[in-house]
Amino acid sequence: MPLRDLMSDQATCRIRTYRRGDEEELVRLFNDAHKDYAGFTLRTPEFWLWLCRNRPGVHEEGIFIAETDDEVLGYAVVSDFGDVLEFCYKANQTGEENVLKLLEAIEGYVKNAGAGSITLNAPADDPIIRSACSRLGYAESSPSYALQLSVVDLPGFIREILLSKLKKMRTHSGEEILLKIGQPSTTDYDYIALRIRNNDLWVERKRTENPDFTIQTDKGTLISYISRNSSFVRGILTGKIKVSPFWKLSRALTLFSLLELDAPWYFPLGDYG
């Protein structure tokens, strides 16, 4: 590591509140920290101002920035109601201490605002935030909201996922696979046929008469699996996923493993409201 970066990492972090123009650096930090999560939406300064700074219940005194003389190391946006709308930090040698300082600033602000609790939505696999919250005595709980993902063009969505994994998809070369997808509150089905020949992939909204195997499920279960909120085995055991003929179960599992997104979903709390 260059000497300048090492000195910056080891420099004492201080906390201040938002000043006009900070959004440029905050957006850069957010985009870099969250770019590998599925569902990531590129922030712009204009969007950040609309989403965070100008949101009802958010004041400049509730936007905390952790920094040294040389760089911004993290920030948090908290509302008067105790909701941490965005929490972002730079993963360096002092990452956990910087997170702790931001959380302590949030606690003081929320107490003065009269809110009875703090709600922080963070990636489940983030060890630094998890450790810092544990040190401060925060309790982990299931969220009271759920991700609702609506896909308008399901065949196109499936095709884009499988195209990114075409080399692995070649294990199904020569097969014709039929997805039989139930629709909510009806007995109707959508049919999506998948075929691969050499390097070409076809994903079409149609019913085929003689598929190598058929996977029957409902749209909600399929989307839940794609977004890594459910499992193939659980779907089979609960009857929400059915494979015909059943002895093609291992082939269906291989296909579903390709449909699963590589990155976990994460949305900051502010994106829900």
Backbone hydrogen bonds, N-H to C=O, Kabsch-Sander energy under -0.5 kcal/mol:
donor,donor_aa,acceptor,acceptor_aa,energy
6,L,2,P,-2.3
7,M,3,L,-2.6
8,S,4,R,-2.1
9,D,5,D,-2.4
10,Q,6,L,-1.8
11,A,7,M,-0.9
14,R,67,E,-2.6
16,R,65,I,-2.2
18,Y,60,E,-1.1
18,Y,63,I,-1.5
22,D,19,R,-2.4
24,E,21,G,-1.1
25,E,22,D,-0.7
26,L,22,D,-2.2
27,V,23,E,-2.4
28,R,24,E,-1.5
29,L,25,E,-2.2
30,F,26,L,-2.6
31,N,27,V,-2.7
32,D,28,R,-1.9
33,A,29,L,-2.2
34,H,30,F,-1.9
35,K,31,N,-0.9
37,Y,34,H,-1.7
38,A,264,P,-1.8
40,F,37,Y,-1.6
48,W,44,T,-2.7
49,L,45,P,-2.3
50,W,46,E,-1.9
51,L,47,F,-3.0
52,C,48,W,-3.1
53,R,48,W,-1.0
54,N,49,L,-3.0
55,R,52,C,-1.3
58,V,55,R,-1.9
62,G,59,H,-2.2
63,I,60,E,-1.5
64,F,62,G,-0.6
64,F,76,A,-2.3
65,I,16,R,-3.2
66,A,74,G,-2.8
67,E,14,R,-2.4
67,E,65,I,-0.5
68,T,71,E,-2.4
73,L,66,A,-3.1
74,G,66,A,-1.4
75,Y,88,C,-2.9
76,A,64,F,-2.3
77,V,86,E,-2.5
78,V,62,G,-2.5
78,V,76,A,-0.5
79,S,83,D,-2.3
80,D,57,G,-2.3
82,G,79,S,-1.8
84,V,82,G,-0.6
84,V,119,T,-3.0
85,L,77,V,-2.1
85,L,83,D,-1.0
86,E,77,V,-1.1
88,C,75,Y,-2.6
90,K,73,L,-3.3
91,A,89,Y,-0.5
92,N,90,K,-1.2
95,G,92,N,-1.8
98,N,94,T,-2.3
99,V,95,G,-2.2
100,L,96,E,-2.4
101,K,97,E,-2.2
102,L,98,N,-2.0
103,L,99,V,-2.5
104,E,100,L,-2.5
105,A,101,K,-2.0
106,I,102,L,-2.2
107,E,103,L,-2.5
108,G,104,E,-2.1
109,Y,105,A,-2.0
110,V,106,I,-2.9
111,K,107,E,-2.3
112,N,108,G,-1.8
113,A,109,Y,-1.9
114,G,110,V,-0.8
114,G,111,K,-0.8
115,A,110,V,-1.6
119,T,82,G,-2.7
120,L,118,I,-0.6
121,N,84,V,-0.6
122,A,120,L,-0.6
126,D,123,P,-1.6
130,R,126,D,-1.9
131,S,127,P,-2.3
132,A,128,I,-2.5
133,C,129,I,-2.6
134,S,130,R,-1.9
135,R,131,S,-2.3
136,L,132,A,-1.5
137,G,134,S,-1.2
138,Y,133,C,-2.9
149,L,147,L,-0.7
150,S,148,Q,-0.6
151,V,149,L,-0.5
152,V,150,S,-0.6
154,L,152,V,-0.8
157,F,153,D,-2.3
158,I,154,L,-2.6
159,R,155,P,-2.5
160,E,156,G,-2.3
161,I,157,F,-1.8
162,L,158,I,-2.5
163,L,159,R,-2.6
164,S,160,E,-1.3
165,K,162,L,-1.2
166,L,163,L,-1.2
169,M,165,K,-2.1
170,R,166,L,-0.9
170,R,167,K,-0.6
171,T,168,K,-1.5
172,H,169,M,-2.4
173,S,170,R,-1.8
174,G,196,I,-2.7
175,E,172,H,-2.4
177,I,194,L,-2.7
178,L,213,F,-2.0
179,L,177,I,-0.5
179,L,192,I,-3.0
180,K,178,L,-0.6
180,K,215,I,-3.1
181,I,179,L,-0.7
181,I,190,D,-3.1
182,G,180,K,-0.6
182,G,217,T,-3.1
183,Q,188,D,-1.9
186,T,183,Q,-1.5
190,D,181,I,-2.8
192,I,179,L,-2.2
193,A,204,E,-2.9
194,L,177,I,-3.1
195,R,202,W,-2.2
196,I,175,E,-0.9
197,R,200,D,-2.4
200,D,197,R,-2.6
202,W,195,R,-3.1
204,E,193,A,-2.3
206,K,204,E,-1.5
212,D,176,E,-2.9
213,F,176,E,-1.0
214,T,244,S,-3.1
215,I,178,L,-2.7
216,Q,214,T,-0.5
216,Q,242,K,-3.2
217,T,180,K,-2.3
217,T,215,I,-0.5
219,K,182,G,-1.7
222,L,218,D,-2.3
223,I,219,K,-2.7
224,S,220,G,-2.3
225,Y,221,T,-2.1
226,I,222,L,-2.6
227,S,223,I,-2.3
228,R,225,Y,-1.9
229,N,224,S,-3.2
230,S,224,S,-0.7
235,G,231,S,-1.9
236,I,232,F,-2.3
237,L,233,V,-2.6
238,T,234,R,-2.1
239,G,236,I,-0.8
240,K,235,G,-1.4
241,I,235,G,-1.9
242,K,216,Q,-2.5
244,S,214,T,-2.5
248,K,245,P,-2.1
249,L,246,F,-1.7
252,A,248,K,-2.1
253,L,249,L,-2.4
254,T,250,S,-1.9
255,L,251,R,-1.9
256,F,252,A,-2.6
257,S,253,L,-2.1
258,L,254,T,-1.0
258,L,255,L,-0.8
259,L,255,L,-1.4
260,E,256,F,-1.3
261,L,226,I,-2.4
266,Y,38,A,-1.3
270,G,85,L,-2.5
271,D,268,P,-1.7
272,Y,269,L,-1.6
273,G,269,L,-0.6
